[in-house]
Amino acid sequence: MLFYAITGLINALASTFLGLFVFFKNRKAKVNQTFALFCLSVAVWSYAYYFWPSAQDQASALFWFRVLHIGAIFIPICYLHFVLIWLNLYRNKKRVLKLGYLAAFILCAFSFTPLFIKDVAPKFSLKYWGEPGILYHFFLFIFFIYAIYAVYLLFKHYQQSSGIKRSQIKYILAGTIIGYLGGATNYPLWYNIPFYPIGNW
């Protein structure tokens, strides 16, 4: 359990530092603001992720699982927002983004109810892990749709770009894929698949 707490803390501190560094580089630039917002959502998820492994009782574990999902709900939407601003696609894709934020706020409103997370229970060797409510399946659908869409837009522009922009997209794509694949290892256990969140680090 210590491994999961440490990885959560490392992710939280890294996201906080990176978000603040980029934001204060140019506080007025939309691209800096949206990247910082994305980092904030990762940080919220990660700080709460630090606390759930050390929860002493079921109620505390459930609380931290629900808190961390507030960050998780906004991660793909904020990331897409950054990508759209950076690729100058915001005006053309504004409706898609607004729909994503609307869905995120609706899910967030239910995040502390059994409709989103029913409860926590022992899962394999873990003392506590979440039991999905009916809205959790919708959350995962939205999460992966928006994550994949952002990757698709980056890959499409990578093919059309050259020079520095192409190199920038390549590194952002690599980081994105590593990050999302690592984060995705958190979800099999929700469906009683014995695959642990080892990619979280």
Backbone as a printed PyTorch tensor [residue, N CA C, xyz], in Angstrom:
tensor([[[  0.8210,  -1.2050,   0.0000],
         [  0.0000,   0.0000,   0.0000],
         [  0.8590,   1.2610,   0.0000]],

        [[  2.0390,   1.1480,   0.6120],
         [  2.9500,   2.2950,   0.6610],
         [  3.3460,   2.7330,  -0.7430]],

        [[  3.5110,   1.7520,  -1.6540],
         [  3.8770,   2.0560,  -3.0440],
         [  2.8610,   2.9980,  -3.6790]],

        [[  1.5750,   2.7150,  -3.4820],
         [  0.5260,   3.5250,  -4.0970],
         [  0.4910,   4.9330,  -3.5010]],

        [[  0.6980,   5.0260,  -2.1940],
         [  0.7240,   6.3380,  -1.5430],
         [  1.8900,   7.1750,  -2.0630]],

        [[  3.0610,   6.5550,  -2.1880],
         [  4.2500,   7.2800,  -2.6490],
         [  4.0830,   7.7330,  -4.0920]],

        [[  3.5420,   6.8540,  -4.9470],
         [  3.3560,   7.2480,  -6.3480],
         [  2.3490,   8.3880,  -6.4500]],

        [[  1.3180,   8.3430,  -5.6150],
         [  0.3450,   9.4380,  -5.6110],
         [  0.9870,  10.7520,  -5.2150]],

        [[  1.8220,  10.7170,  -4.1870],
         [  2.4860,  11.9370,  -3.7230],
         [  3.4600,  12.4750,  -4.7620]],

        [[  4.2240,  11.5920,  -5.3930],
         [  5.1670,  12.0260,  -6.4450],
         [  4.4060,  12.6870,  -7.5960]],

        [[  3.3280,  12.0490,  -8.0330],
         [  2.5120,  12.6220,  -9.1090],
         [  1.9300,  13.9750,  -8.7040]],

        [[  1.4770,  14.0740,  -7.4510],
         [  0.8690,  15.3110,  -6.9660],
         [  1.8800,  16.4580,  -6.9550]],

        [[  3.0600,  16.2020,  -6.3950],
         [  4.0870,  17.2410,  -6.3140],
         [  4.5920,  17.6460,  -7.6990]],

        [[  4.7830,  16.6530,  -8.5710],
         [  5.2500,  16.9440,  -9.9320],
         [  4.2280,  17.7810, -10.6880]],

        [[  2.9400,  17.4310, -10.5690],
         [  1.8740,  18.1660, -11.2550],
         [  1.7550,  19.5860, -10.7210]],

        [[  1.8560,  19.7190,  -9.4050],
         [  1.7700,  21.0530,  -8.7930],
         [  2.9090,  21.9340,  -9.2650]],

        [[  4.1290,  21.4060,  -9.2030],
         [  5.2990,  22.1860,  -9.6170],
         [  5.2110,  22.5720, -11.0860]],

        [[  4.8890,  21.6030, -11.9340],
         [  4.8360,  21.8630, -13.3700],
         [  3.7410,  22.8690, -13.7120]],

        [[  2.5680,  22.7000, -13.0890],
         [  1.4630,  23.6150, -13.3420],
         [  1.7950,  25.0400, -12.9420]],

        [[  2.3790,  25.2080, -11.7520],
         [  2.7400,  26.5470, -11.2860],
         [  3.8490,  27.1550, -12.1390]],

        [[  4.8290,  26.3300, -12.5130],
         [  5.9390,  26.8080, -13.3410],
         [  5.4340,  27.3520, -14.6750]],

        [[  4.5640,  26.5890, -15.3310],
         [  4.0310,  27.0060, -16.6320],
         [  3.1220,  28.2270, -16.4840]],

        [[  2.2850,  28.2170, -15.4540],
         [  1.3530,  29.3300, -15.2450],
         [  2.0880,  30.6510, -15.0300]],

        [[  3.0950,  30.6340, -14.1750],
         [  3.8020,  31.8740, -13.8600],
         [  4.7990,  32.2860, -14.9400]],

        [[  5.0260,  31.4190, -15.9020],
         [  5.8290,  31.8110, -17.0730],
         [  5.1090,  32.8890, -17.8730]],

        [[  3.7750,  32.7250, -17.9770],
         [  2.9670,  33.7210, -18.6970],
         [  1.5210,  33.5640, -18.2520]],

        [[  1.1530,  34.2740, -17.1890],
         [ -0.1570,  34.1110, -16.5700],
         [ -1.3110,  34.5340, -17.4730]],

        [[ -1.0420,  35.3800, -18.4540],
         [ -2.1020,  35.9010, -19.3200],
         [ -2.3710,  35.0240, -20.5440]],

        [[ -1.4450,  34.1220, -20.8580],
         [ -1.5910,  33.2740, -22.0450],
         [ -2.5740,  32.1380, -21.7810]],

        [[ -3.5380,  31.9750, -22.6780],
         [ -4.5540,  30.9300, -22.5260],
         [ -3.9320,  29.5360, -22.5050]],

        [[ -2.8900,  29.3340, -23.3000],
         [ -2.2680,  28.0140, -23.3590],
         [ -1.6250,  27.6710, -22.0100]],

        [[ -1.0300,  28.6580, -21.3570],
         [ -0.4380,  28.4450, -20.0360],
         [ -1.5230,  28.2040, -18.9870]],

        [[ -2.6060,  28.9580, -19.0810],
         [ -3.7160,  28.8140, -18.1320],
         [ -4.3560,  27.4340, -18.2230]],

        [[ -4.5970,  26.9860, -19.4490],
         [ -5.2690,  25.6980, -19.6170],
         [ -4.3560,  24.5260, -19.2410]],

        [[ -3.0610,  24.6740, -19.5090],
         [ -2.1310,  23.6140, -19.0870],
         [ -2.0650,  23.5470, -17.5640]],

        [[ -2.0540,  24.7130, -16.9180],
         [ -2.0380,  24.7510, -15.4540],
         [ -3.3160,  24.1430, -14.8820]],

        [[ -4.4380,  24.3780, -15.5540],
         [ -5.7120,  23.8010, -15.1220],
         [ -5.6790,  22.2730, -15.2190]],

        [[ -5.0940,  21.7840, -16.2920],
         [ -4.9180,  20.3370, -16.4540],
         [ -4.0490,  19.7710, -15.3260]],

        [[ -2.9380,  20.4630, -15.0360],
         [ -2.0450,  20.0200, -13.9570],
         [ -2.7630,  20.0370, -12.6110]],

        [[ -3.6430,  21.0230, -12.4150],
         [ -4.4100,  21.1040, -11.1750],
         [ -5.3250,  19.8910, -11.0150]],

        [[ -5.9630,  19.4900, -12.0980],
         [ -6.8520,  18.3220, -12.0250],
         [ -6.0670,  17.0510, -11.7070]],

        [[ -4.8880,  16.9150, -12.2950],
         [ -4.0240,  15.7600, -11.9750],
         [ -3.5770,  15.8280, -10.5190]],

        [[ -3.2610,  17.0360, -10.0400],
         [ -2.8140,  17.2100,  -8.6590],
         [ -3.9150,  16.8420,  -7.6610]],

        [[ -5.1530,  17.2690,  -7.9270],
         [ -6.2710,  16.9400,  -7.0390],
         [ -6.4220,  15.4230,  -6.9360]],

        [[ -6.4080,  14.7690,  -8.0960],
         [ -6.4930,  13.3060,  -8.1330],
         [ -5.3410,  12.6840,  -7.3310]],

        [[ -4.1330,  13.1900,  -7.5310],
         [ -2.9400,  12.5780,  -6.9390],
         [ -2.8180,  12.8130,  -5.4400]],

        [[ -3.1770,  14.0200,  -4.9660],
         [ -3.1080,  14.2650,  -3.5180],
         [ -4.0820,  13.3440,  -2.7750]],

        [[ -5.2930,  13.2020,  -3.3140],
         [ -6.2620,  12.2950,  -2.6870],
         [ -5.8090,  10.8490,  -2.8110]],

        [[ -5.1320,  10.5360,  -3.9170],
         [ -4.6100,   9.1800,  -4.1280],
         [ -3.5670,   8.8260,  -3.0610]],

        [[ -2.8850,   9.8440,  -2.5500],
         [ -1.8960,   9.6310,  -1.4980],
         [ -2.5560,   9.1570,  -0.1940]],

        [[ -3.7950,   9.6320,   0.0650],
         [ -4.4370,   9.3640,   1.3520],
         [ -5.2160,   8.0460,   1.4200]],

        [[ -5.7930,   7.5830,   0.2910],
         [ -6.6470,   6.4000,   0.4060],
         [ -5.9160,   5.1350,   0.8810]],

        [[ -4.6530,   4.8950,   0.4930],
         [ -4.0170,   3.6400,   0.9550],
         [ -3.8410,   3.5660,   2.4740]],

        [[ -3.7430,   4.7350,   3.1150],
         [ -3.5360,   4.7370,   4.5690],
         [ -4.8360,   4.9130,   5.3490]],

        [[ -5.9750,   4.8470,   4.6530],
         [ -7.2640,   4.9910,   5.3380],
         [ -7.4440,   3.8730,   6.3560]],

        [[ -7.8630,   4.2600,   7.5630],
         [ -7.9900,   3.2950,   8.6530],
         [ -9.3440,   2.5920,   8.6800]],

        [[-10.3200,   3.1620,   7.9850],
         [-11.6480,   2.5490,   7.9850],
         [-12.3100,   2.7420,   6.6290]],

        [[-13.4170,   2.0700,   6.4500],
         [-14.1300,   2.0650,   5.1810],
         [-14.6350,   3.4530,   4.8000]],

        [[-15.1510,   4.1920,   5.7700],
         [-15.6950,   5.5290,   5.4980],
         [-14.6150,   6.4810,   4.9860]],

        [[-13.4220,   6.4220,   5.5910],
         [-12.3040,   7.2870,   5.1550],
         [-11.8390,   6.9230,   3.7570]],

        [[-11.7240,   5.6230,   3.4840],
         [-11.3060,   5.1730,   2.1520],
         [-12.3110,   5.6230,   1.0950]],

        [[-13.5990,   5.5000,   1.3970],
         [-14.6410,   5.9240,   0.4600],
         [-14.5520,   7.4230,   0.2040]],

        [[-14.3260,   8.2010,   1.2600],
         [-14.2000,   9.6560,   1.1260],
         [-13.0710,  10.0150,   0.1700]],

        [[-11.8880,   9.4190,   0.3640],
         [-10.7390,   9.7630,  -0.4710],
         [-10.9020,   9.2650,  -1.9090]],

        [[-11.5780,   8.1290,  -2.0850],
         [-11.8560,   7.6550,  -3.4420],
         [-12.7610,   8.6440,  -4.1740]],

        [[-13.7150,   9.1840,  -3.4660],
         [-14.6210,  10.1600,  -4.0880],
         [-13.9200,  11.4810,  -4.3770]],

        [[-13.0510,  11.9170,  -3.4760],
         [-12.2950,  13.1520,  -3.7000],
         [-11.3740,  13.0170,  -4.9090]],

        [[-10.6550,  11.9070,  -4.9860],
         [ -9.7050,  11.7560,  -6.0960],
         [-10.4180,  11.7360,  -7.4430]],

        [[-11.6660,  11.2980,  -7.4490],
         [-12.3890,  11.2660,  -8.7170],
         [-12.8650,  12.6410,  -9.1810]],

        [[-12.8880,  13.6140,  -8.2820],
         [-13.1710,  14.9900,  -8.7170],
         [-12.0680,  15.4290,  -9.6740]],

        [[-10.8210,  15.1210,  -9.3140],
         [ -9.7130,  15.4180, -10.2200],
         [ -9.7770,  14.5910, -11.4820]],

        [[-10.0550,  13.2820, -11.3290],
         [-10.0850,  12.3800, -12.4880],
         [-11.1520,  12.7730, -13.4940]],

        [[-12.2840,  13.2610, -13.0160],
         [-13.3760,  13.6690, -13.9090],
         [-12.9200,  14.7820, -14.8460]],

        [[-12.1150,  15.7070, -14.3240],
         [-11.7310,  16.8830, -15.1180],
         [-10.4440,  16.6960, -15.9190]],

        [[ -9.6790,  15.6340, -15.6550],
         [ -8.4030,  15.4500, -16.3530],
         [ -8.5560,  15.4550, -17.8800]],

        [[ -9.3910,  14.6080, -18.4760],
         [ -9.4380,  14.5840, -19.9460],
         [-10.0330,  15.8430, -20.5620]],

        [[-10.9780,  16.4930, -19.8590],
         [-11.6090,  17.7060, -20.3840],
         [-10.6100,  18.8560, -20.3680]],

        [[ -9.9040,  19.0190, -19.2540],
         [ -8.9080,  20.0860, -19.1550],
         [ -7.7570,  19.8530, -20.1280]],

        [[ -7.4030,  18.5830, -20.3090],
         [ -6.3280,  18.2820, -21.2500],
         [ -6.7440,  18.6250, -22.6850]],

        [[ -7.9750,  18.2560, -23.0490],
         [ -8.4690,  18.5990, -24.3810],
         [ -8.5120,  20.1110, -24.5490]],

        [[ -8.9090,  20.8340, -23.5050],
         [ -8.9500,  22.3040, -23.5550],
         [ -7.5680,  22.8550, -23.8960]],

        [[ -6.5410,  22.3490, -23.2100],
         [ -5.1660,  22.7600, -23.5000],
         [ -4.7900,  22.4560, -24.9470]],

        [[ -5.0890,  21.2470, -25.4050],
         [ -4.7370,  20.8280, -26.7700],
         [ -5.4250,  21.7210, -27.8040]],

        [[ -6.6950,  22.0190, -27.5900],
         [ -7.4370,  22.8610, -28.5360],
         [ -6.8680,  24.2700, -28.6060]],

        [[ -6.4980,  24.8130, -27.4550],
         [ -5.8940,  26.1530, -27.4410],
         [ -4.5320,  26.1210, -28.1280]],

        [[ -3.7280,  25.1240, -27.7900],
         [ -2.3610,  25.0440, -28.3280],
         [ -2.3460,  24.8180, -29.8410]],

        [[ -3.3170,  24.0460, -30.3400],
         [ -3.3790,  23.7670, -31.7790],
         [ -4.2520,  24.7710, -32.5360]],

        [[ -4.7050,  25.8020, -31.8410],
         [ -5.5720,  26.8350, -32.4470],
         [ -6.8530,  26.2490, -33.0290]],

        [[ -7.4620,  25.3330, -32.2990],
         [ -8.6910,  24.6840, -32.7500],
         [ -9.8910,  25.0370, -31.8760]],

        [[ -9.6770,  25.9030, -30.9010],
         [-10.7100,  26.1630, -29.9010],
         [-12.0230,  26.6450, -30.5200]],

        [[-11.9520,  27.5870, -31.4390],
         [-13.1810,  28.1480, -32.0320],
         [-13.9790,  27.0890, -32.7770]],

        [[-13.2860,  26.2140, -33.4860],
         [-13.9740,  25.1820, -34.2720],
         [-14.5180,  24.0450, -33.4060]],

        [[-13.9150,  23.8060, -32.2530],
         [-14.2890,  22.6640, -31.4070],
         [-14.9190,  23.1040, -30.0850]],

        [[-15.3820,  24.3450, -30.0250],
         [-15.9000,  24.9000, -28.7820],
         [-17.0710,  24.0930, -28.2240]],

        [[-17.9520,  23.6320, -29.0990],
         [-19.1320,  22.8900, -28.6540],
         [-18.7520,  21.5570, -28.0000]],

        [[-17.7840,  20.8950, -28.5920],
         [-17.3140,  19.6130, -28.0400],
         [-16.7640,  19.8290, -26.6370]],

        [[-16.0050,  20.9010, -26.4670],
         [-15.4030,  21.2040, -25.1800],
         [-16.4690,  21.5710, -24.1450]],

        [[-17.4230,  22.4000, -24.5480],
         [-18.4860,  22.8030, -23.6180],
         [-19.3120,  21.6020, -23.1670]],

        [[-19.5630,  20.6930, -24.0910],
         [-20.2990,  19.4720, -23.7530],
         [-19.5110,  18.6420, -22.7370]],

        [[-18.2010,  18.5940, -22.9230],
         [-17.3370,  17.8610, -21.9990],
         [-17.3430,  18.4720, -20.6090]],

        [[-17.2630,  19.7960, -20.5320],
         [-17.3050,  20.4610, -19.2340],
         [-18.6660,  20.2770, -18.5620]],

        [[-19.7300,  20.3320, -19.3530],
         [-21.0710,  20.1120, -18.8020],
         [-21.1730,  18.7110, -18.1890]],

        [[-20.7120,  17.7100, -18.9350],
         [-20.7290,  16.3300, -18.4340],
         [-19.8770,  16.2010, -17.1760]],

        [[-18.7200,  16.8810, -17.1600],
         [-17.8220,  16.8170, -16.0040],
         [-18.4820,  17.4110, -14.7590]],

        [[-19.1420,  18.5510, -14.9130],
         [-19.7840,  19.1890, -13.7570],
         [-20.9750,  18.3630, -13.2590]],

        [[-21.6900,  17.7340, -14.1710],
         [-22.8110,  16.8660, -13.7680],
         [-22.2770,  15.6700, -12.9760]],

        [[-21.2250,  15.0370, -13.4980],
         [-20.6160,  13.9000, -12.7940],
         [-20.0690,  14.3240, -11.4320]],

        [[-19.4610,  15.5020, -11.4070],
         [-18.8980,  16.0170, -10.1640],
         [-19.9930,  16.2190,  -9.1100]],

        [[-21.1690,  16.6540,  -9.5540],
         [-22.2920,  16.8730,  -8.6350],
         [-22.7510,  15.5770,  -7.9830]],

        [[-22.5150,  14.4500,  -8.6630],
         [-22.9280,  13.1460,  -8.1380],
         [-21.7660,  12.3460,  -7.5380]],

        [[-20.5720,  12.9490,  -7.5020],
         [-19.3750,  12.1950,  -7.1210],
         [-19.4000,  11.6930,  -5.6820]],

        [[-20.1890,  12.3250,  -4.8140],
         [-20.2630,  11.8850,  -3.4220],
         [-21.5490,  11.1120,  -3.1340]],

        [[-22.1060,  10.5160,  -4.1730],
         [-23.3120,   9.7100,  -4.0090],
         [-23.0430,   8.2730,  -4.4570]],

        [[-23.8810,   7.3230,  -4.0190],
         [-23.7230,   5.9250,  -4.4580],
         [-23.9650,   5.7390,  -5.9550]],

        [[-24.5670,   6.7260,  -6.6100],
         [-24.7580,   6.6270,  -8.0570],
         [-23.4240,   6.6390,  -8.7910]],

        [[-22.4310,   7.2730,  -8.1780],
         [-21.1050,   7.3460,  -8.8040],
         [-20.1880,   6.2500,  -8.2410]],

        [[-19.9760,   6.2640,  -6.9380],
         [-19.2190,   5.2010,  -6.2770],
         [-20.1010,   4.6350,  -5.1690]],

        [[-20.4840,   3.3770,  -5.3100],
         [-21.3840,   2.7510,  -4.3320],
         [-20.7410,   2.6540,  -2.9590]],

        [[-19.5220,   2.1280,  -2.9570],
         [-18.8640,   1.8410,  -1.6820],
         [-17.4260,   1.4390,  -1.9780]],

        [[-16.6830,   1.1100,  -0.9390],
         [-15.3600,   0.4970,  -1.1020],
         [-15.3800,  -0.8570,  -0.4040]],

        [[-14.5790,  -1.7700,  -0.9360],
         [-14.5400,  -3.1260,  -0.3860],
         [-13.1640,  -3.7200,  -0.6630]],

        [[-12.7950,  -4.7800,   0.0480],
         [-11.5180,  -5.4490,  -0.2500],
         [-11.5080,  -5.9930,  -1.6790]],

        [[-10.4110,  -5.7640,  -2.3790],
         [-10.2480,  -6.2950,  -3.7330],
         [ -8.9050,  -6.9990,  -3.8130]],

        [[ -8.9650,  -8.3250,  -3.8900],
         [ -7.7560,  -9.1320,  -3.9590],
         [ -6.8710,  -8.8220,  -2.7500]],

        [[ -5.6540,  -8.3070,  -2.9310],
         [ -4.8060,  -8.0550,  -1.7710],
         [ -4.9530,  -6.6400,  -1.2060]],

        [[ -5.7930,  -5.8100,  -1.8380],
         [ -5.9710,  -4.4400,  -1.3730],
         [ -7.0810,  -4.3820,  -0.3250]],

        [[ -6.8410,  -3.6020,   0.7110],
         [ -7.7980,  -3.4960,   1.8150],
         [ -9.0980,  -2.8480,   1.3610]],

        [[ -8.9710,  -1.7810,   0.5510],
         [-10.1530,  -1.0750,   0.0490],
         [ -9.9760,  -0.7120,  -1.4190]],

        [[-11.0280,  -0.9120,  -2.1730],
         [-11.0730,  -0.4130,  -3.5510],
         [-12.5270,  -0.1000,  -3.8930]],

        [[-12.7290,   0.7730,  -4.8600],
         [-14.0700,   1.2480,  -5.1500],
         [-14.9750,   0.2400,  -5.8410]],

        [[-16.2690,   0.3930,  -5.5540],
         [-17.3210,  -0.3530,  -6.2360],
         [-18.0930,   0.6440,  -7.0960]],

        [[-18.1350,   0.4450,  -8.4120],
         [-18.7510,   1.4570,  -9.2830],
         [-20.2630,   1.5460,  -9.1520]],

        [[-20.7580,   2.7950,  -9.1500],
         [-22.1920,   3.0370,  -9.2900],
         [-22.5200,   3.1370, -10.7680]],

        [[-23.7790,   3.3460, -11.0900],
         [-24.1960,   3.3560, -12.4880],
         [-23.5480,   4.4900, -13.2840]],

        [[-23.3050,   5.6370, -12.6370],
         [-22.7020,   6.7740, -13.3370],
         [-21.2050,   6.5950, -13.5590]],

        [[-20.5990,   5.6620, -12.8370],
         [-19.1590,   5.4430, -13.0020],
         [-18.8440,   4.9360, -14.4100]],

        [[-19.7270,   4.1190, -14.9580],
         [-19.5160,   3.6000, -16.3150],
         [-19.5690,   4.7460, -17.3350]],

        [[-20.4790,   5.6930, -17.0990],
         [-20.5850,   6.8790, -17.9620],
         [-19.3190,   7.7260, -17.8470]],

        [[-18.8100,   7.8610, -16.6180],
         [-17.5620,   8.5980, -16.3980],
         [-16.4150,   7.9980, -17.2100]],

        [[-16.2650,   6.6750, -17.1500],
         [-15.1850,   6.0240, -17.8910],
         [-15.3340,   6.2180, -19.3920]],

        [[-16.5720,   6.1520, -19.8730],
         [-16.8290,   6.3750, -21.2970],
         [-16.3830,   7.7760, -21.7030]],

        [[-16.8030,   8.7810, -20.9390],
         [-16.4230,  10.1730, -21.2190],
         [-14.9110,  10.3410, -21.1150]],

        [[-14.3140,   9.7440, -20.0680],
         [-12.8730,   9.8700, -19.8430],
         [-12.0880,   9.4060, -21.0670]],

        [[-12.3950,   8.1980, -21.5470],
         [-11.6110,   7.6360, -22.6410],
         [-11.9460,   8.2680, -23.9890]],

        [[-13.1910,   8.6660, -24.1890],
         [-13.5610,   9.3430, -25.4390],
         [-12.7820,  10.6510, -25.5890]],

        [[-12.7540,  11.4560, -24.5310],
         [-12.0690,  12.7540, -24.5990],
         [-10.5500,  12.5860, -24.6220]],

        [[-10.0350,  11.5990, -23.9040],
         [ -8.5920,  11.3470, -23.9300],
         [ -8.1480,  10.9120, -25.3260]],

        [[ -8.8860,   9.9950, -25.9170],
         [ -8.5510,   9.4870, -27.2550],
         [ -8.6960,  10.5870, -28.3020]],

        [[ -9.7260,  11.4190, -28.1370],
         [ -9.9510,  12.5170, -29.0960],
         [ -8.7860,  13.5070, -29.0750]],

        [[ -8.2900,  13.8340, -27.8950],
         [ -7.1490,  14.7490, -27.7920],
         [ -5.9050,  14.1480, -28.4450]],

        [[ -5.6780,  12.8610, -28.2150],
         [ -4.5350,  12.1760, -28.8350],
         [ -4.6870,  12.1600, -30.3580]],

        [[ -5.9060,  11.9120, -30.8260],
         [ -6.1770,  11.9100, -32.2630],
         [ -5.8450,  13.2690, -32.8830]],

        [[ -6.2780,  14.3570, -32.2430],
         [ -6.0060,  15.6980, -32.7710],
         [ -4.5030,  15.9820, -32.8140]],

        [[ -3.8030,  15.5640, -31.7660],
         [ -2.3500,  15.7690, -31.7400],
         [ -1.6700,  14.9660, -32.8470]],

        [[ -2.0780,  13.7180, -33.0160],
         [ -1.4750,  12.8640, -34.0410],
         [ -1.7610,  13.4160, -35.4410]],

        [[ -2.9780,  13.8890, -35.6510],
         [ -3.3540,  14.4700, -36.9450],
         [ -2.4870,  15.6820, -37.2680]],

        [[ -2.2700,  16.5320, -36.2770],
         [ -1.4460,  17.7250, -36.5070],
         [  0.0360,  17.3860, -36.5820]],

        [[  0.4310,  16.3150, -35.9450],
         [  1.8150,  15.8630, -36.0480],
         [  2.1450,  15.5140, -37.4960]],

        [[  1.2180,  14.8510, -38.1580],
         [  1.4180,  14.4550, -39.5560],
         [  1.5010,  15.6530, -40.4930]],

        [[  0.8290,  16.7380, -40.1080],
         [  0.7690,  17.9250, -40.9670],
         [  1.8220,  18.9660, -40.6220]],

        [[  2.5450,  18.7700, -39.5090],
         [  3.4880,  19.7770, -39.0240],
         [  4.9110,  19.4650, -39.4420]],

        [[  5.7660,  20.4410, -39.2040],
         [  7.1930,  20.2530, -39.4860],
         [  8.0000,  21.1080, -38.5130]],

        [[  9.2850,  20.8690, -38.4660],
         [ 10.1760,  21.6800, -37.6440],
         [  9.9270,  21.5360, -36.1620]],

        [[ 10.0150,  22.6640, -35.4440],
         [  9.8890,  22.6700, -33.9870],
         [  8.5150,  22.2000, -33.5330]],

        [[  7.4760,  22.6410, -34.2460],
         [  6.1150,  22.2620, -33.8590],
         [  5.9390,  20.7430, -33.9030]],

        [[  6.4850,  20.1170, -34.9190],
         [  6.3890,  18.6650, -35.0500],
         [  7.1010,  17.9680, -33.8820]],

        [[  8.2660,  18.4910, -33.5150],
         [  9.0070,  17.9180, -32.3850],
         [  8.2470,  18.1010, -31.0790]],

        [[  7.6520,  19.2780, -30.9010],
         [  6.8760,  19.5400, -29.6920],
         [  5.7020,  18.5630, -29.5850]],

        [[  4.9830,  18.3870, -30.6870],
         [  3.8360,  17.4750, -30.6870],
         [  4.2900,  16.0520, -30.3870]],

        [[  5.4290,  15.6630, -30.9300],
         [  5.9460,  14.3050, -30.7020],
         [  6.1770,  14.0570, -29.2150]],

        [[  6.8050,  15.0180, -28.5370],
         [  7.0850,  14.8400, -27.1060],
         [  5.8130,  14.9000, -26.2740]],

        [[  4.8970,  15.7840, -26.6320],
         [  3.6300,  15.8690, -25.9090],
         [  2.8200,  14.5890, -26.1130]],

        [[  2.8150,  14.0780, -27.3280],
         [  2.1250,  12.8110, -27.6090],
         [  2.7100,  11.6670, -26.7830]],

        [[  4.0280,  11.5980, -26.7290],
         [  4.6880,  10.5300, -25.9680],
         [  4.3180,  10.6200, -24.4910]],

        [[  4.3780,  11.8260, -23.9360],
         [  4.0220,  12.0330, -22.5320],
         [  2.5590,  11.7170, -22.2660]],

        [[  1.7060,  12.1050, -23.1970],
         [  0.2670,  11.8660, -23.0570],
         [ -0.0400,  10.3760, -23.0330]],

        [[  0.5240,   9.6550, -23.9710],
         [  0.2570,   8.2110, -24.0670],
         [  0.7740,   7.4840, -22.8340]],

        [[  1.9880,   7.8400, -22.3850],
         [  2.5370,   7.2220, -21.1760],
         [  1.6480,   7.5250, -19.9730]],

        [[  1.2410,   8.7840, -19.8460],
         [  0.4170,   9.2000, -18.7150],
         [ -0.9370,   8.5100, -18.6860]],

        [[ -1.6160,   8.4980, -19.8270],
         [ -2.9430,   7.8880, -19.8660],
         [ -2.8860,   6.3600, -19.7140]],

        [[ -1.8960,   5.7250, -20.3150],
         [ -1.7750,   4.2710, -20.1580],
         [ -1.4650,   3.9040, -18.7080]],

        [[ -0.5960,   4.6900, -18.0790],
         [ -0.2810,   4.4480, -16.6740],
         [ -1.5050,   4.6410, -15.7900]],

        [[ -2.2280,   5.7430, -16.0240],
         [ -3.4340,   6.0230, -15.2510],
         [ -4.5310,   4.9940, -15.4780]],

        [[ -4.5940,   4.4640, -16.6920],
         [ -5.6420,   3.4900, -17.0310],
         [ -5.5170,   2.1900, -16.2470]],

        [[ -4.3300,   1.9260, -15.6830],
         [ -4.1660,   0.6960, -14.9020],
         [ -4.9600,   0.7470, -13.5890]],

        [[ -5.5380,   1.9150, -13.2710],
         [ -6.3750,   2.0340, -12.0760],
         [ -7.7700,   1.4440, -12.2720]],

        [[ -8.1760,   1.2110, -13.5130],
         [ -9.5850,   0.8850, -13.7550],
         [ -9.9550,  -0.6000, -13.8020]],

        [[ -9.0700,  -1.5300, -14.1520],
         [ -9.4860,  -2.9430, -14.1610],
         [-10.0410,  -3.4460, -12.8330]],

        [[ -9.4580,  -3.0170, -11.7140],
         [ -9.9200,  -3.4940, -10.4080],
         [-11.3700,  -3.1110, -10.1190]],

        [[-11.8370,  -2.0290, -10.7360],
         [-13.2260,  -1.6290, -10.5340],
         [-14.1820,  -2.7030, -11.0560]],

        [[-13.6920,  -3.4980, -12.0010],
         [-14.5250,  -4.5430, -12.6040],
         [-14.0220,  -5.9360, -12.2240]],

        [[-13.3560,  -5.9900, -11.0730],
         [-12.8770,  -7.2530, -10.4980],
         [-11.9060,  -8.0070, -11.4030]],

        [[-11.1740,  -7.2530, -12.2090],
         [-10.0980,  -7.8290, -13.0230],
         [ -8.8040,  -7.6860, -12.2130]],

        [[ -8.1240,  -8.7690, -11.9010],
         [ -6.9590,  -8.7120, -11.0070],
         [ -5.7130,  -8.1090, -11.6460]],

        [[ -5.8480,  -6.8550, -12.0500],
         [ -4.7190,  -6.1110, -12.6130],
         [ -4.5300,  -4.8780, -11.7460]],

        [[ -3.3900,  -4.7890, -11.0830],
         [ -3.1690,  -3.7300, -10.1050],
         [ -2.6950,  -2.4340, -10.7780]],

        [[ -2.9110,  -1.2870, -10.1280],
         [ -2.5250,   0.0100, -10.7210],
         [ -1.0210,   0.2750, -10.6740]],

        [[ -0.2530,  -0.6520, -11.2190],
         [  1.2040,  -0.5510, -11.1610],
         [  1.7330,   0.5630, -12.0770]],

        [[  0.9310,   0.9700, -13.0530],
         [  1.3630,   2.0270, -13.9720],
         [  1.1750,   3.4140, -13.4070]],

        [[  0.6690,   3.4990, -12.1900],
         [  0.3560,   4.8060, -11.6260],
         [  1.5810,   5.7010, -11.4810]],

        [[  2.7140,   5.0960, -11.1990],
         [  3.9290,   5.9050, -11.0610],
         [  4.3070,   6.5890, -12.3530]]])
